[in-house]
Each structure stands twice: as C-alpha cells, then as structure tokens.
Amino acid sequence: MVAAEDAGRNETDVAEKLDIEPDMVVQEIGWDEDVDDTVREAIEQRCGGELLDEDADEVVDVVLLWWRDEDGDLTDTLLDIMTPLAEEGVIWVLTPKTGREGHVEPSDIAEAASTSNLAQTSNLSVGEEWTGTRLAYRKPAKTKK
C-alpha cells in the first residue's frame, strides 16, 4: 500500500521529468478521453495553474501534445503549435506506447520534427500508457571566426 504522500510525490515526479517548473505556462493540445489525467493533474500542480486549451493565444513555455497515429499530419500540427511557443519553449509529443491503439512510430516523430526545424532531445515513459518525446527549437550552428 502506498501512502497518500508517496502517491502525490510520484505524480509530481512525472511533471519534474517533463521539466515543468512553477509558474510555467503550459498549453495542452489533442485532449481526448484516453489521455492520462494523472499526468495532467501533476503538471497543473507543478506549474501552479490550469493547462491552456488549443484556442489560447498566449505565449507558452511548454506545449503538451497528445498525439495518436490517426490524428492527421504531425508536421502540420507541429508548425501550427510552434507559433505561440516561447523562444526557449519545448513541445512534448505524448503518444501511446508500443502495442497500444494509436501508437506512433518514433521515426514518424523524428521526421516531422526535422521537417519542422525542431530537434528531438529526449524520450521518456509518461505513465502506463504514454511515451513522451521532447522537441525544442534547433540551436543555430556556431560559426568559426
């Protein structure tokens, strides 16, 4: 049996793994009945506010994109959601794990990220059903003088 305090700590750990900090502005895109509410609640608790929905027009620090194989064109979606993203902001593409309905091949995410001029920086397990892929703006190449 897990103590209530430990259970709350495990939820917060997910938000920490996603590099969510207090006072960050987090936008959620692709919400549906299958999303992991524990992950959502942990992020809200950690950032100290509600997740913004798809229609928000504020500058955001993090975009949480729940994405499934049948959701359409990932490249187009990434290009759309980059508009409100802060210069140092990140996109977490959350996809169903291998073997689950809606699973997205990692190569599809990598290709969409590259086409969108984003860099894939890490992957991690997010709950029992979802995997997270962190995308960020590519850093300009340093020129030698």
C-alpha positions as CSV (number, residue, x, y, z in Angstrom):
1,M,0.0,0.0,0.0
2,V,1.3,3.4,-1.0
3,A,1.0,6.3,1.5
4,A,-1.0,9.3,0.1
5,E,2.1,11.5,0.4
6,D,4.1,9.0,-1.7
7,A,1.4,8.7,-4.3
8,G,1.3,12.5,-4.6
9,R,5.1,12.5,-4.9
10,N,5.0,10.0,-7.8
11,E,2.6,12.2,-9.7
12,T,4.8,15.3,-9.2
13,D,7.8,13.2,-10.4
14,V,6.1,13.0,-13.8
15,A,5.9,16.7,-14.1
16,E,9.5,17.0,-13.0
17,K,10.6,14.5,-15.6
18,L,8.9,16.7,-18.2
19,D,10.9,19.7,-16.8
20,I,7.8,21.6,-15.7
21,E,8.6,24.4,-13.3
22,P,6.4,26.6,-11.1
23,D,4.7,29.5,-13.0
24,M,5.3,28.0,-16.4
25,V,2.5,28.4,-19.0
26,V,1.5,25.0,-20.4
27,Q,-0.8,24.5,-23.3
28,E,-2.5,21.2,-23.9
29,I,-3.4,20.1,-27.5
30,G,-5.1,16.9,-28.5
31,W,-7.0,16.2,-25.4
32,D,-9.4,13.2,-25.7
33,E,-11.0,10.6,-23.3
34,D,-7.8,8.5,-23.5
35,V,-5.3,11.0,-22.0
36,D,-3.7,10.3,-18.7
37,D,-5.4,12.5,-16.1
38,T,-2.7,11.7,-13.5
39,V,-0.1,13.3,-15.8
40,R,-2.3,16.4,-16.5
41,E,-3.0,16.9,-12.8
42,A,0.7,16.5,-11.9
43,I,1.6,19.2,-14.5
44,E,-1.1,21.6,-13.2
45,Q,0.0,21.0,-9.6
46,R,3.7,21.7,-10.5
47,C,3.1,24.8,-12.7
48,G,0.5,26.2,-10.3
49,G,-2.2,26.8,-12.9
50,E,-4.6,25.2,-15.3
51,L,-3.5,23.9,-18.7
52,L,-4.4,26.3,-21.5
53,D,-6.6,24.8,-24.3
54,E,-6.0,24.7,-28.0
55,D,-7.6,28.1,-28.5
56,A,-5.4,30.1,-26.2
57,D,-3.3,32.8,-27.8
58,E,-0.8,33.4,-25.1
59,V,3.0,32.8,-25.3
60,V,3.6,29.4,-23.7
61,D,6.6,27.7,-22.2
62,V,5.5,24.1,-22.9
63,V,3.1,22.5,-25.3
64,L,1.7,19.2,-24.3
65,L,0.6,17.4,-27.5
66,W,-1.4,14.2,-27.1
67,W,-0.9,12.5,-30.5
68,R,-2.2,9.3,-31.9
69,D,-1.5,7.6,-35.3
70,E,-4.9,8.6,-36.7
71,D,-4.7,12.3,-35.7
72,G,-3.5,13.6,-39.0
73,D,-0.3,15.2,-40.2
74,L,2.1,15.7,-37.3
75,T,4.3,18.1,-39.3
76,D,1.4,20.5,-39.9
77,T,0.4,20.3,-36.3
78,L,3.9,21.0,-35.1
79,L,4.2,24.0,-37.4
80,D,0.9,25.3,-36.0
81,I,1.7,24.9,-32.4
82,M,5.2,26.5,-32.7
83,T,3.5,29.9,-33.2
84,P,2.7,30.6,-29.5
85,L,5.8,28.8,-28.2
86,A,8.4,30.9,-26.4
87,E,11.9,31.0,-27.8
88,E,13.2,28.6,-25.1
89,G,10.0,26.6,-25.1
90,V,9.5,22.9,-25.7
91,I,6.9,20.6,-27.1
92,W,6.2,17.2,-25.5
93,V,4.7,14.9,-28.0
94,L,2.8,12.3,-26.0
95,T,2.0,9.1,-27.9
96,P,0.5,5.7,-26.9
97,K,3.2,3.2,-26.0
98,T,4.2,0.4,-28.4
99,G,1.4,-2.2,-28.8
100,R,-1.3,0.3,-27.8
101,E,-4.0,1.6,-30.1
102,G,-2.9,4.8,-31.8
103,H,0.9,4.1,-31.4
104,V,3.1,6.4,-33.4
105,E,6.4,5.1,-34.8
106,P,9.4,7.1,-33.3
107,S,10.7,7.5,-36.9
108,D,7.5,9.4,-37.8
109,I,8.0,11.8,-34.9
110,A,11.7,12.3,-35.8
111,E,10.8,13.0,-39.4
112,A,8.1,15.5,-38.5
113,A,10.4,17.2,-36.0
114,S,13.2,17.5,-38.6
115,T,10.8,18.9,-41.2
116,S,9.6,21.5,-38.7
117,N,13.1,22.5,-37.8
118,L,12.8,21.1,-34.3
119,A,15.4,18.9,-32.5
120,Q,14.3,15.7,-30.7
121,T,16.2,16.0,-27.4
122,S,14.8,13.1,-25.2
123,N,12.3,10.4,-24.8
124,L,10.7,9.1,-21.6
125,S,7.9,7.0,-20.2
126,V,4.9,9.1,-19.1
127,G,2.6,6.9,-17.1
128,E,1.5,3.4,-18.0
129,E,0.0,4.1,-21.4
130,W,2.1,7.0,-22.9
131,T,5.6,7.9,-24.1
132,G,6.9,11.4,-24.3
133,T,9.2,12.8,-26.9
134,R,10.7,16.2,-26.2
135,L,11.1,18.6,-29.1
136,A,12.8,22.0,-29.0
137,Y,13.9,24.7,-31.5
138,R,17.2,23.8,-33.2
139,K,20.1,25.9,-32.0
140,P,21.8,27.9,-34.8
141,A,25.1,26.4,-35.8
142,K,28.1,28.3,-34.3
143,T,30.3,29.9,-36.9
144,K,34.0,29.9,-36.6
145,K,35.8,33.2,-36.8
